[in-house]
Amino acid sequence: MGNCLILTGHLTKAAEAVGKKVQKSDSESRFSEGFVTGTLVFCIGAMAVMGSFEAGVSGDYTTLFTKALIDGISAVAFASVMGMGVAASGICVLLYQGVLVLLAQYISGFISEYMVAEMTCAGSLLILAIGLNMLDITHIKVMNMFPAVFFPFLLCNFM
């Protein structure tokens, strides 16, 4: 599904457009690399999904606050290598987690622990792929695989 929607291409183009407005042309590629990597690492992880669902269903924001602390420390390390694009990815994280919290409030009756566990597993595999990409072992288009995180919800409720 992500390949059909060309999600990686759209995210990269958005990052390049923001990079052109924010930084000089010689550091554009580093900005977009930092933006894409930051967005993927901070949005796909298990704590992003589980924390957002916890906050939406029970009003417990502990996991999201813990994730924010971990992401803040990671963002400093990533930004030292990849530049300001990592900081700009915070906008995507805010929108993504905000939408998940609001969505969880409306679909709380349809969410089971099994579904959240399966969504967490899919997200963890995508985090592994991001790590392999960062080590230049593979060149997996992780954003194209991002809809897989939500397939367990669809499969358990509509199949």
N, C-alpha and C positions, 0 to 999 in steps of 0.2 A: 504494500500500500504506500509506504514511504517513497519507494522508488518511482511509483507512478506520479506522486505529488512533487517529486524532486525537492524534498525538504532540505537536504544538504545544500543544494544550489541556492535555494531561497535564503537560507540563513547566512550563507557566505556573501551573497549579494547585498543583503541588508547590512552585514558587518562592514563590507567595503564602502558602502554609501555613507555610513556613519563615520568610518575612518577617514574618508575624504574631507568631511566637514570638520572633524576634530583635529586631525594631525596633518603634518606635512606629507607630501607624496612619497618620500623615501622610506617612511616607516609605516606605510599603509598595510603592507602584508603582515607585519607583526601585530598591528592592531586587530585585523580581522582574525588572525590565528588565535590571539588571546580571547577575543570575543566569542568565537565559536567554541574553543576549548572550555572556557569558563561557563558558558551557557550549558554545554553538554554535561560537564562534570557536576555542576551544582543543581541541575534540573532532573537528571536521570536517576540519581541515587535512591536507595531504598528509603532513607530518612525523609526525602522530599515527598514521596508518595505516602508513606505511613504517617509521617508527622502531619501532613495536610489533612488526611482522612481523620486522624485522631482529633485534630483541632475542629474540623467541621462537624463531626459526629458527637463528640463528648465535650468540646470546649477546652480540652487540655492542650496547651501550647508548649508543654515542656520539651517535646521532641523537636519542634521547630526552633525553639530558642537554643537548644543544644546544637542543632544543625547550623544555625546562624553563626555560632561561635566557631565551630569547626570550619565552616566555609570561609569565615573571615580570616582565619589563620592561613588556610590554603590559598586564599586569594592574594595575600601578601606575597607568598612564595611564588605563585604563578605570575603575578604582576612584575616581580623582579626579573623574570625571564622573558615574558611575553608582552609587557607594557600595559598601557591604560585600557586596552580592550577588555581585560579581565574585569576591571571596575565597571565598565559599561554593560557587561553581561548581567549585572545586578538588576537591571530593569527587567530583563527577561525572567529572571528568577522570581522577582516580585509578582509579575503578572501570572506566571505559571502556577506558583503556589497559592496565590490569591484565588485564581479560578478553581483550583482543586479544592480549596477549603469551602468555597461557595457551592461547588458541585456536590461535595460530600454531604453538606447540609440537606440537600434535596433528595439525594439517592441513598441516604443512610439505611433505609429499610431493605435495600437490595444488596448491601455490601456484607459479605461474610468474612470471617477470619481467613478462611481458605483462599478467597479471592485476593485479599491483601497480601497473603503469603506468596501466591503465584505472581502477582504484580511485582513484588519485591524481588523475587527470583529473576524475573525478566530484566528488571532494572540493574541488578547486580551483574548479570552477564554483559549488559551494555557498558557498565563501568569497566569491566575487564577489557572489553574491546577498546575503550578510550585509552586505557593504560598501555595496551599494545601499540596503539597508534602513536602515543607520546614517545614510546621507546623506538619508534621507526621500525618495528618488527612487521607490522601490517599497515594497510591503508584502507581500513574499513570505513564505509560511510555510515557512521553511527546514527546520525540524525534521520537517515532514511529508515532505520530500524526502530526508531522511537515509538511509533504506534504499537509495537509489540507489547509495551508495558500495559496497555489498556485492553489487550485481547482477552486476558483471563476474565475480566468483568463481562465482556461481551459474550464469551463462550459459556460462562456459567449461567447467565441470565436469559440468553436467547436461544440456547441449543437444547 
